Each structure stands twice: as structure tokens, then as C-alpha cells.
């Protein structure tokens, strides 16, 4: 599944697993860098989902300018 298709819950779960792997240690420097980069991408995806949800909520509670 591509990152574009990940739901918030899927991205968050993978982010948690990635952080746990980093915190556990034992990875090589190269593996740690790849995990870090993946974590950054997943955090960005989660943030995008949250911002989208916030915008949808704001659109629902703010009166339309056309009225």
C-alpha cells in the first residue's frame, strides 16, 4: 500500500512501530537513518490527515460566506 492510501490509523500504527524499533536500538546506522526517514514521512502523513479533519470540522461549524 502506498503512503497516499494509508489511513490515519494505519500511518499512526506504523509510526509507533517505527519509533519502537528505533528506541529498541540494535539497528545499524544506515538502518536507523532509514527508520528515521520513514518515521518522518509517517508523521507528515498523520499531520496531513489531522489538518484535513480540522479543515472539514471548521467548514461545518463556520457559517458560509454566501449566506
HELIX and SHEET records of a PDB file:
HELIX    1   1 UNK A    3  UNK A    5  5                                   3    
HELIX    2   2 UNK A    8  UNK A   24  1                                  17    
HELIX    3   3 UNK A   29  UNK A   61  1                                  33    
END                                                                             
